């Protein structure tokens, strides 16, 4: 019996780890675009899941942004049915008219479609094919926009997607491994032209910046960037736990926050407390930025009798009688 090719084996092991411990019931749902990363993930999942007593389904999202996208999406679904998935479906989405740039709009549409597909199929998890290289690119993009620890933590291996776990089993697998696995398995990945379109920031990072860093600093830079994300994510988790305890201790009976309690916190924890509280008040998460949290912090640490801080979503916060309180404009 021939030995299993190392890239195929590594991806199967990663998928097995991700699937172990999930609840029984519905299928695991693989999001597959037809690119090398998601195709290698799909091939590994349809092999591993039945051996763990699990059903596997596949969904491919047609964004309708390129000529022939419907035909390509149907080809992916047809492959999935032939590969052994219990179901393989195409979900078409409308990207135009959504807020943000084209990348953000397409991402929002895609995750909304995956959420709906997971609910319809009673999936116990959704799997995506993000790799270690994607993680390194995410960290670089976060650095470029001056993101804090949350941005530098990159993509989590697991997060909630509308009540269903979204898993990224391949965050410790390199893109070269997914391409090699596809070659070994005789799969022909689709090359998305958006991945090389210089009008997209991620494409420029992928084609120019990351290769330049590898040339200057060596091939280990990709793994080091991804490792940085893992380390920062662990620190974030610890700080979030501290902030949760501090937020509960700082609450006033009327829902405000005690200024003396906030003053007793270190800045890193206080900032997280104010960020979480602002979201509770109804501040729009996507628009809530560092400057908004800084304005709240100034009400605590740099009080000069200034007026209220305005938060996105029509929320206003003022300092009164030793506490922070929210008011809505008349």
C-alpha positions in Angstrom: 0.0 0.0 0.0 1.5 3.4 -1.1 2.2 5.9 1.6 -0.2 8.8 1.9 1.2 12.0 0.5 2.3 14.3 3.4 0.1 17.3 2.3 -3.0 15.1 2.1 -2.2 13.6 5.4 -1.6 16.9 7.1 -4.9 18.4 5.9 -6.8 15.3 7.0 -5.3 15.4 10.4 -6.2 19.1 10.7 -9.8 18.3 9.7 -10.1 15.4 12.1 -9.0 17.6 15.0 -11.6 20.2 14.0 -14.4 17.8 13.8 -13.6 15.9 17.0 -15.9 16.9 19.8 -18.6 18.5 17.7 -22.2 17.6 18.7 -24.0 14.9 16.8 -27.0 15.6 14.7 -26.8 17.5 11.4 -23.9 17.6 8.9 -20.7 19.5 8.9 -21.0 22.1 6.1 -18.0 22.9 3.9 -17.8 26.3 2.2 -16.1 25.6 -1.1 -15.3 28.2 -3.8 -13.4 25.7 -6.0 -10.0 27.3 -5.2 -7.1 25.1 -4.0 -7.6 25.9 -0.3 -11.3 25.1 0.0 -11.1 22.2 -2.5 -8.4 20.5 -0.5 -10.5 21.1 2.7 -13.6 19.7 1.0 -11.7 16.6 -0.2 -10.3 16.0 3.3 -13.7 16.5 5.0 -15.6 14.1 2.7 -12.9 11.5 3.6 -12.7 12.1 7.3 -16.3 12.9 8.3 -17.8 9.5 7.4 -15.0 7.8 9.3 -16.1 9.8 12.4 -19.7 8.8 11.9 -20.6 12.3 10.6 -22.5 13.5 7.5 -20.9 16.1 5.3 -22.5 18.7 3.0 -21.0 21.3 0.7 -22.2 24.8 -0.2 -20.7 27.1 -2.8 -21.6 30.8 -2.9 -22.0 32.5 -6.3 -21.3 36.2 -5.8 -22.3 37.0 -9.4 -19.3 39.3 -9.7 -17.7 37.7 -12.8 -18.8 36.3 -16.1 -19.4 32.6 -15.8 -19.6 32.6 -12.0 -22.9 30.7 -12.1 -21.4 27.9 -14.3 -18.3 27.7 -12.1 -20.4 27.5 -8.9 -22.5 24.7 -10.4 -19.4 22.9 -11.5 -18.2 22.9 -7.8 -21.5 21.6 -6.6 -21.5 18.9 -9.3 -18.0 17.8 -8.2 -19.2 17.8 -4.5 -22.0 15.4 -5.3 -19.7 13.1 -7.2 -17.1 13.2 -4.4 -19.6 11.8 -1.9 -21.1 14.8 -0.1 -24.7 14.1 1.1 -25.7 17.4 -0.5 -23.9 20.1 -2.5 -25.8 23.3 -3.2 -25.2 26.6 -4.9 -26.3 29.8 -3.1 -26.5 33.0 -5.1 -26.1 36.3 -3.4 -26.4 40.0 -4.3 -23.3 42.0 -3.4 -24.3 45.4 -4.9 -25.8 47.9 -2.6 -24.2 46.6 0.6 -22.2 49.0 2.8 -18.4 49.1 2.7 -16.0 48.4 -0.1 -16.3 45.5 -2.6 -14.3 43.1 -0.4 -16.3 43.8 2.7 -19.6 43.7 0.8 -18.8 40.3 -0.7 -17.6 38.9 2.7 -20.8 40.1 4.4 -22.9 38.5 1.6 -21.0 35.3 1.8 -21.2 34.8 5.6 -24.9 35.7 5.5 -25.4 33.0 2.9 -23.4 30.5 4.9 -25.4 31.3 8.0 -28.7 30.7 6.2 -27.4 27.5 4.6 -26.3 26.2 8.0 -29.7 26.8 9.5 -31.5 25.3 6.7 -29.4 22.1 6.8 -29.2 22.0 10.6 -25.5 21.9 10.3 -23.4 21.4 13.5 -20.5 23.5 12.0 -19.4 25.4 9.0 -15.9 24.8 7.7 -13.9 27.3 5.7 -10.5 26.9 3.9 -8.5 29.8 5.4 -4.8 28.9 5.6 -1.7 30.0 7.4 -1.0 32.3 4.5 -4.4 34.0 4.8 -3.7 34.5 8.5 -0.3 36.1 7.8 -2.0 38.4 5.2 -4.7 39.4 7.8 -2.0 40.3 10.3 -0.2 42.5 7.8 -3.4 44.3 6.8 -4.2 44.8 10.5 -0.8 46.4 11.0 -1.2 48.6 8.0 -4.5 50.1 9.3 -3.1 50.6 12.9 -5.4 47.9 14.4 -5.1 47.0 18.0 -4.8 43.6 19.6 -8.1 42.4 18.2 -7.0 43.0 14.7 -3.5 41.5 15.2 -5.2 38.4 16.6 -6.2 37.7 13.0 -8.9 35.1 12.3 -10.0 32.8 15.1 -9.9 29.1 14.5 -13.4 29.0 15.8 -16.1 31.6 16.1 -19.9 31.9 16.2 -21.7 32.2 12.9 -25.4 32.9 13.7 -25.5 30.3 16.4 -23.4 27.7 14.5 -19.6 27.2 15.0 -17.5 28.4 12.1 -14.3 26.4 12.0 -11.1 27.2 10.2 -9.2 23.9 10.3 -6.4 24.9 8.0 -4.9 27.9 9.8 -1.7 26.0 10.5 -1.6 24.6 6.9 0.3 26.5 4.2 -1.2 27.4 0.9 1.6 25.4 -0.8 0.3 22.3 1.0 -3.3 22.8 -0.2 -2.0 23.2 -3.8 0.1 20.1 -3.5 -2.8 18.1 -2.0 -5.0 19.0 -5.0 -2.2 17.9 -7.4 -1.8 14.6 -5.6 -5.6 14.0 -5.6 -6.0 15.0 -9.2 -8.2 18.0 -8.5 -8.1 21.1 -10.7 -8.6 24.2 -8.6 -10.1 27.4 -10.0 -7.8 30.4 -10.1 -9.9 33.4 -8.9 -8.8 36.5 -10.8 -9.7 38.6 -7.8 -6.8 37.1 -6.0 -4.4 38.8 -8.3 -6.4 42.0 -8.9 -4.2 44.9 -7.6 -7.3 47.0 -6.9 -7.8 44.8 -3.8 -5.5 45.4 -0.8 -5.3 41.7 0.1 -4.3 40.9 -3.4 -1.4 43.4 -3.2 -0.3 42.0 0.1 -0.4 38.5 -1.4 1.3 39.3 -4.7 3.8 41.9 -3.5 4.3 42.5 0.2 4.4 39.0 1.6 6.8 37.7 -1.1 9.0 40.7 -0.4 9.1 39.9 3.3 9.9 36.3 2.5 12.8 37.4 0.3 14.1 39.8 3.0 13.5 37.8 6.1 13.2 34.2 5.0 10.4 31.7 4.5 9.7 31.5 8.2 8.1 34.9 8.2 4.7 33.5 7.2 4.6 31.1 10.1 5.9 33.7 12.4 3.1 36.1 11.5 0.5 33.4 12.0 2.1 32.5 15.3 1.9 36.1 16.4 -1.9 36.0 15.7 -2.2 32.9 17.9 -0.2 34.5 20.8 -2.1 37.8 20.6 -5.4 35.9 20.5 -4.5 34.1 23.8 -3.7 37.4 25.4 -7.0 38.8 24.1 -8.9 36.0 25.7 -7.3 36.7 29.1 -7.9 40.4 28.9 -11.5 39.8 27.8 -12.1 37.7 30.9 -10.7 40.4 33.1 -12.8 43.0 31.4 -15.9 41.0 31.8 -15.3 40.8 35.6 -14.5 44.5 35.7 -17.6 45.5 33.8 -19.8 43.7 36.2 -18.1 45.3 39.2 -18.4 48.8 37.7 -22.1 48.7 36.9 -24.4 51.1 38.7 -28.0 50.2 39.5 -29.3 52.5 36.7 -27.1 50.8 34.1 -24.4 53.4 34.1 -20.7 52.8 35.1 -19.0 54.0 38.2 -16.1 56.4 37.4 -14.1 55.5 40.5 -14.3 51.8 39.6 -13.2 52.6 36.1 -10.3 54.8 37.3 -9.0 51.8 39.3 -8.5 49.7 36.1 -5.4 49.5 34.0 -5.9 51.1 30.6 -6.0 47.9 28.6 -8.8 46.5 30.7 -10.7 49.8 31.0 -10.7 50.2 27.2 -12.2 46.8 26.8 -14.8 47.6 29.5 -15.9 50.8 27.7 -15.9 49.1 24.3 -18.2 46.3 25.6 -20.4 48.7 27.4 -20.8 50.9 24.3 -21.9 47.9 22.3 -24.4 47.0 25.0 -25.8 50.6 24.7 -26.5 50.0 21.0 -23.4 51.5 19.4 -23.0 50.0 16.0 -20.1 47.4 16.2 -18.8 47.9 12.7 -18.6 51.7 13.2 -17.4 51.7 16.8 -13.7 52.7 16.6 -10.7 53.5 18.8 -11.6 57.3 18.8 -15.0 56.6 20.2 -13.6 54.5 23.1 -10.9 57.2 23.6 -13.7 59.8 24.0 -15.4 57.6 26.6 -12.0 57.2 28.4 -11.5 60.9 28.4 -14.8 61.3 30.4 -13.1 59.1 33.0 -9.5 60.0 33.0 -9.4 63.6 31.6 -12.6 65.1 33.0 -12.8 68.9 32.4 -16.6 69.3 32.4 -16.8 68.4 28.7 -20.0 67.5 27.0 -21.2 64.0 26.1 -19.3 61.6 23.8 -21.2 60.6 20.7 -21.2 57.0 19.6 -22.3 55.5 16.3 -25.9 54.5 16.3 -27.2 57.7 18.0 -25.9 56.8 21.4 -24.5 59.6 23.7 -22.7 59.1 26.9 -22.1 61.8 29.5 -20.5 62.0 32.9 -22.8 62.9 35.8 -22.6 62.4 39.6 -19.5 60.2 39.4 -20.8 57.8 36.8 -21.1 57.4 33.0 -24.6 57.3 31.8 -26.2 57.0 28.3 -28.7 59.5 26.9 -30.4 59.5 23.5 -30.8 62.7 21.6 -34.3 64.2 21.8 
